[in-house]
Amino acid sequence: MVALAHSSSQLLHSPPPPGRLRPPRRRAVVRCGIAEPSGEPAPMGQKTKYRDGFFEKAFMTLFARKMEKFAASPARARGGGGGVERPKGWLEYDYDSFVDVSKRVTQGRSRAQQQEVVREVLMSMLPPGAPAQFRKLFPPTKWAAEFNAALTVPFFHWLVGPSEVVEVEVDGAKQKSGVHIKKCRYLENSGCVGMCVNMCKIPTQDFFTNEFGLPLTMIPNFEDMSCEMVYGQAPPPLEEDPVSKQPCFADICSMSNPSASICPKLQA
């Protein structure tokens, strides 16, 4: 999480592509806020309203532009780029367009291919040698797990919505390496079980566990769209994970198959 946050900050301050004007400097960064009167995510069945500032839109743009080159089906991309939409300009993305790019990545790709795209995007945001350096600085200890949990709350608020560090039990010991996401913004806006699992849960788990050497388990709750992240806990194989049997959100997912007992995007 440290390396991702650091590299994202570097990319955020890197020069814009040729031909693009650099966005004006701002002395104050407007933090992401929730427009709900209570300041909390909207109840299940209602969509949370967010107020995104400069910082949040910059990260939406950063991630979305990295994924744009994968946003056509593999066959169409090999055919000369047909079907690849022209990337938006710097800071022209909002959360809906970020989710739309993610959705287009899933089209024409298997479960494994979707997960590989996310891995490539994450790796492209890191400086050379970052995973090895992370392993040296943050071996899989209680302190490293708790430190990364603490960083997740402020740095990934724009992506998943409000969250908080919670105490969890890992290998029989209690530690504050859990993150409770109150209502995942990505799941809420995509409305897609398959995108949650293939574009977020599995690749993020694999990235931290296999690339950074810090085990991570993500446990989405499809009843209320909350999620638990547990740093320091090794994830189970997908075949043994309850999410592998999850049906579609038939009422809200544009790609759903209401007649299927399991979301089609979860099938190999």
Secondary structure as UniProt FT lines:
FT   HELIX           2..12
FT   TURN            18..19
FT   STRAND          33..34
FT   TURN            37..38
FT   TURN            44..45
FT   STRAND          50..51
FT   HELIX           54..68
FT   TURN            69..70
FT   HELIX           74..78
FT   TURN            79..80
FT   TURN            82..83
FT   TURN            90..91
FT   HELIX           95..106
FT   TURN            107..108
FT   HELIX           111..124
FT   TURN            128..129
FT   HELIX           130..137
FT   HELIX           142..155
FT   HELIX           157..160
FT   STRAND          163..170
FT   TURN            171..172
FT   STRAND          173..181
FT   HELIX           185..190
FT   HELIX           193..196
FT   HELIX           197..201
FT   HELIX           202..206
FT   HELIX           207..211
FT   STRAND          216..221
FT   TURN            222..225
FT   STRAND          226..231
FT   HELIX           238..240
FT   HELIX           242..245
FT   TURN            250..252
FT   TURN            254..255
FT   TURN            258..259
FT   HELIX           264..266
//
